[in-house]
Structures are given as C-alpha cells and as structure tokens.
Amino acid sequence: MLLPVYIGLLHRSEQSLATSFRQVAEGHGAEPDVFHLCHTLAAQCDAHAEALRPLVERYGEQPDDEPERLHADALSSTREGPLGLLRDLQDLYLIASLVDITWTLVKQAGQGLRDEELLRIVSDCDAETALQLSWLRTRMKQAAPQALVIAS
C-alpha cells in the first residue's frame, strides 16, 4: 500500500503552507487583512498537520524506498509592493492547491479502505483548505487592479 506516500506529502505540505502563510503575513504586515488572516490560516494548517498524527502513526509517512520528487517548499521570503503581494498570494495559492488535491486523493483512499477515522479527518480539514483557496482567490482579485494597472 502506498497511502503513506500521500499522508507524508500531505503532512509536509500542510507544514509548508503554515510556514508560508506566516512568511506572507510578516512580509506584508502593512496590509492588516493579510497579516491577520494569514496568521489565522497558518494556525489552521498547523491544526491540520496535528490532525494527521493518528494517520501517520497508523500508516506511516513514506516507504523508505520511495524517492520524494513531489513536494511543496515553504516560501523563504516575500516580495515588496503591490505586485509582490499579488505574486506572494499566487505562490500561497499554488501550495494550497497541492494541499487541496492531496486531501482529495487521500479521501479516495480512505473510501477504498473504509477508514472512518481517516474520512472524518479529511472531511474536517479539506473543507477549511477549500476556504483558504477561496480567500486567496478573492484577495488576488482584489489586489490585481492595484498591482497590474495602477502601480508602476
């Protein structure tokens, strides 16, 4: 069974997303909504990573012989200005998209295994990830005119 590969990917991706949300919050602290909401969303990601603990204990995170080629690195810095904010939000969106589709794939495995605990964890966490994506999409739409038309 290769489910541990995706549990590990999900666990690491949630941790990367939490770190990245915090990086963007601090890098764009002049934007109050970004600062506060990114910290809130980072805490959600931390809770998701913690919620995975029983699955990590039961299934493991990755077989020793499986090379890791698919992963999401956390953002290590932020850009400046309106265009920088837009690009940083877009980077967050890409990491959150990886998390979102990975929850979907783990859910499919949980249905195949009839693992009720796994399905409960997925249900709780993937709904919040969908809301994170929705906020990021909305905030990018809000930032785009300033960044792409007005700023120079």
C-alpha positions in Angstrom: 0.0 0.0 0.0 1.4 3.4 -1.0 -1.0 5.6 1.0 1.9 6.5 3.4 3.5 8.4 0.5 0.5 10.7 0.3 0.0 11.0 4.0 3.6 12.2 4.2 3.1 14.5 1.3 0.0 16.0 2.9 1.7 16.3 6.3 4.7 18.1 4.9 2.6 20.3 2.6 0.4 21.5 5.4 3.5 22.4 7.4 5.0 24.2 4.4 1.7 26.1 3.8 1.6 27.1 7.5 5.2 28.4 7.3 4.4 30.2 4.0 1.2 31.9 5.4 3.3 33.2 8.3 6.0 34.4 5.9 3.5 36.3 3.8 1.8 37.7 7.0 5.0 39.2 8.2 6.3 40.3 4.8 3.0 42.2 4.1 2.2 43.4 7.6 1.2 46.8 6.2 -1.9 45.0 4.8 -3.9 44.4 8.0 -6.2 41.8 6.4 -3.3 39.8 5.0 -1.4 40.0 8.3 -4.2 38.8 10.5 -5.9 36.3 8.2 -2.6 34.7 7.1 -1.8 34.1 10.7 -5.2 32.6 11.3 -4.9 30.3 8.2 -1.4 29.3 9.3 -2.9 28.1 12.6 -5.5 26.1 10.6 -2.7 24.4 8.7 -0.9 23.6 12.0 -4.1 22.0 13.2 -4.4 20.0 10.0 -0.9 18.7 10.4 -1.7 17.8 14.0 -4.9 16.1 13.0 -2.9 13.8 10.7 -0.9 12.4 13.6 -3.1 9.3 14.1 -2.9 8.5 10.4 0.9 9.0 10.4 1.1 6.6 13.4 -1.1 4.0 11.8 0.1 4.1 8.2 3.4 5.9 8.4 4.5 8.8 6.2 6.6 7.3 3.4 8.1 4.0 2.5 11.9 4.0 2.8 12.4 3.1 -0.9 10.1 5.8 -2.4 12.0 8.8 -3.7 10.5 12.2 -2.9 10.0 14.2 -6.1 6.7 15.8 -5.4 6.7 18.4 -2.6 6.0 22.0 -1.8 8.7 24.1 -0.3 7.7 26.9 2.1 8.2 30.4 1.0 11.5 31.7 2.3 11.0 35.4 1.6 8.4 37.8 0.4 8.4 40.4 -2.4 7.7 44.1 -1.9 4.9 46.3 -3.1 1.5 45.6 -4.7 3.0 43.3 -7.4 5.0 41.5 -4.7 1.8 40.9 -2.7 0.0 39.6 -5.7 2.8 37.2 -6.6 3.2 36.0 -2.9 -0.6 35.3 -2.7 -0.3 33.4 -6.0 2.5 31.3 -4.5 0.4 30.6 -1.5 -2.4 29.5 -3.9 -0.2 27.0 -5.6 0.9 25.4 -2.3 -2.7 25.4 -1.1 -3.8 23.8 -4.4 -1.3 21.0 -3.8 -2.7 20.5 -0.3 -6.3 20.6 -1.6 -5.8 17.9 -4.3 -3.8 15.8 -1.9 -6.7 15.8 0.6 -9.0 14.7 -2.2 -6.7 11.8 -3.1 -6.3 10.7 0.5 -10.1 10.8 0.8 -10.4 8.4 -2.1 -8.0 6.0 -0.4 -10.0 6.3 2.8 -13.2 5.4 1.0 -11.5 2.4 -0.5 -10.2 1.3 2.9 -13.5 2.2 4.6 -11.4 4.0 7.2 -13.9 6.1 9.1 -11.3 8.0 11.1 -9.3 9.0 8.0 -12.5 10.1 6.3 -13.5 12.2 9.4 -10.1 13.9 9.4 -10.3 14.6 5.7 -13.8 16.0 6.0 -12.8 18.4 8.7 -9.6 19.6 7.1 -10.3 19.7 3.4 -13.3 22.0 3.9 -11.0 24.5 5.6 -8.5 24.2 2.8 -11.2 25.0 0.2 -12.0 28.1 2.2 -8.3 29.1 2.2 -8.2 28.7 -1.6 -11.4 30.8 -1.8 -9.9 33.6 0.3 -6.7 33.6 -1.7 -8.5 33.7 -5.0 -10.7 36.6 -3.7 -7.7 38.5 -2.3 -5.8 38.1 -5.5 -8.7 39.5 -7.5 -8.8 42.5 -5.1 -5.0 43.1 -5.4 -4.7 42.6 -9.2 -6.0 46.0 -10.3 -3.7 47.9 -8.0 -0.7 45.7 -8.9 -1.2 45.4 -12.6 -2.8 48.6 -13.7 -2.2 51.4 -11.2 1.2 50.5 -9.7 4.3 51.2 -11.7 
